[in-house]
Amino acid sequence: MHRSGTSCLTGSLQNAGLELGDASEWNKYNTRGNRENQAFVDFHEHLLRANGATWDTPPRKLKYTAEDVDRARALAASFGDARWGFKDPRALLALPLWNQVIPEARYVGIFRHPLAVKASLQRRDARTSDRTCLELWYHYNRQLYRELRRRPFPLFSFDWDEERFHARLNEVLLDLNLAPLAEDQRFYTQSLHNFSERDEKSIPWKLRRLYRKLQEFAQA
């Protein structure tokens, strides 16, 4: 989900040697960059438009064409033999396509407490309602959970403190044959972690349940 530490996680993978191509290293809402390759963002925006949707009004099920599959294959092929990856929360909405195009892909996920995500979204746009923020959190993280159940992969929580985050990160980097980060290479800092976990009783039960299930995967 957006505003869940995806930039921090991807920046860490990039610092460890993952090739991201022409990825953003600065923007208005993230001075260290969201680490998104615009070609992939544009592709996902195209898919959403074709479904009459946007990132914040996502489709129930995303439909795509043979031409979309070819375009995705071309994006992947542009990296040649590099050890590469990309980050875009919209990709959660297009996982069936990417699983078809790159069946050998290895995923790394991250999630954050629903109220922390809500606060971050509203900091960016105060007009966004509480209900919209929480519904978006549920929609995206449900896609994440479904993929975890289908094919488990490393999962981080952006609610962890820095020490725990980097201890887990270095384990994952070794598993991906990337270089563990030295202290001066770390992307995560406490200044990025602007919101702490809130009282779960103030959010709908289905969000509390999903958050607990994601925590269980992250701790496994």
N, C-alpha and C positions, 0 to 999 in steps of 0.2 A: 504494500500500500504506500501511496505517496506520504511524505513526511514521517517516515518510519525508520530512518537511518540507512536507507539504500545507498545514498551518496557516500556515507562514511564507509560502509562495507565495500563498495566498489572501488573507492579511492584506495582502500587498504590493499585490495587485490591488485590494483594497478601498481602501487608502490612495490609490491612483491614480484612484479614482472609480467602481469597479465596485460596483453595488448588490447587497447580499447579503440584504437584508431583516433579520429579527430573528435575527441570528447571534450565537453565543456569543463573548464577549470575555473570559471567564475560566472556567477549570475546574481541578479538583484537579491534573491532570497537565500543564496548560499554562496558566501564569498570564496569558498574553496572549490566551488563548481559542483554541479550535480552529476558530473562524470557520465553524461549521456551523449551518445553519438547521434547527431541530428538526423542522419540518414535512417536510423532505426526508429527514432521518434516520428519522423515524417511518414514512414511506412505504417506504423501503428495508427497514426492519425488518419491516414488514408483508409485503413480497414474500418475504423470507427465511423468515419463519415459515410462509407458505403453501407453501413448498417444503421444509419440514422442516429448515431450515438456520439458521445464525447467521453473523455476520461471521467467526468463527474456525472454523466448520465449514461452509464455503461449498459450495453445490451445484455439481455438474459443469456443469450448464446450467440457468439460471434460467428457469422458466416463468411466464408472466403472462397475465392475462385482458383482455378488452375493458374491463372496469370499471377495471382497473389503468391502462390507457391513458388513460381519461377522467380519472382522478384525477391522473395526471401532467400532463395538459393543463391542469387546473384550477390546479395549483401554478404552472405556467409563466405562465398568464394573470393570476395574482394580482399580477404585477409591472407590468402595464400596458405602457407604452411605455418604461420605464426600461431603461438598459443594465445588465443584471443577470446574475448567475451564482450558482452554488452549488458547494459542496465537500462531498463525502462519499466516502471511499474505497470504500464499499459500491456506489457508482454504477458502478464498474468491472464489477461482477457483473451490472448491468442495462443495459449499453450498447445492446443491440438495442432495448430499449424506448425509451430516450432518443433514439436515432437515428431511430426512427419518429415520436416526438412532436415533436422539434425537429431536423429534418434540416439546418437551417442553423446549428446550434450550432457554436461554435468552442471547441476543447479546448486546454487547456494542462496538461502533465503534469510530474510530478517523480518521481524514484526515488532510492534510497539503497542503499549497500552492504549485502548480506544480513546480515553480522555486526553492523553498526551497528544495523540494525533489530532483530535478535535481542536485542542488549544493551538496547535501549530498551524492547522488549516485556517483557523479564524484569525490568527495573527497575520497571515498573508492576505486574507480577505474577510473582514469583519462582517460582511453581509451573509456569509455562509451560515445556515441555521445549524443548531445542534443536531437536529434529526438528520439532515443531509450528511453531515460529517460522520455520524455513527452508522448510517446506512451504507455509506461508501466503505467505511472500515470493514463492515461485515461482508460486503460483496467481494472485495478484493481478497480479504484474508480467508474467506471460504474457498476461493479458487486455490490459494496457497495450500490450505489444509487438504483439499482433495488431491492435489498433486503429490503432497507428502505421503498420503496414504497409498497412492498408486505406486510411487517409487521414492522411498525415503531418501533424503539428502540433508546435508548440514544446515542447521537452522540456528540463527542468532536472535537474541532479544536485545533491542535497543534500550531496554530498561535495566540491563546489566551495568555494573560499574566498569570503569576502564580496565582494571586488572583482570576481571573475569572475561571481558570481551576479548582482550588480547591473548589470554591463555588459550581460549577456544580458537581464536583466529590462527595462531601458530600451528595448532594441531591440524586445522583444515588446510593451511598452506602446504604443509608437508605432504598431506594426502593428495594434493593437486600438483605435486612436484614444482611448487613455487617456493621462493626463498622466504624463510621467516624474517619478520621485520625487526630491525634494530630500533632502539627506543626513539632515535631522532627521525625515523621513517614513519612513525605512527600517524595515521590520519585521524583517529578518534582522539578527541580531547574532551574534558568535562565541559568546556564552553559550548560544544555542540549539543550537549545533553541538557536542553533548556527546561524540560518538564519532567517531573517525577511521577511515579505511579500514583494514581488517585484511588479513592475508595470505590471498589468494584460494585458496591450495593447501589450506586447511583446510575448504573447503566442497565439496559435490558438483559434479562437472564440469558438469552441466546448469545449475546456478545460475551458475557462472563464465561459461559461454557466454552465457547470457541477459543477465548483467550487462554483458558486453563489447558485446553487440548494442545494448543500451540506451545505452551510452556512445557508440557510433558514431552513433546517431540524435541524441543531444544535441550532438555536435560538428559535425553536418552544417550 
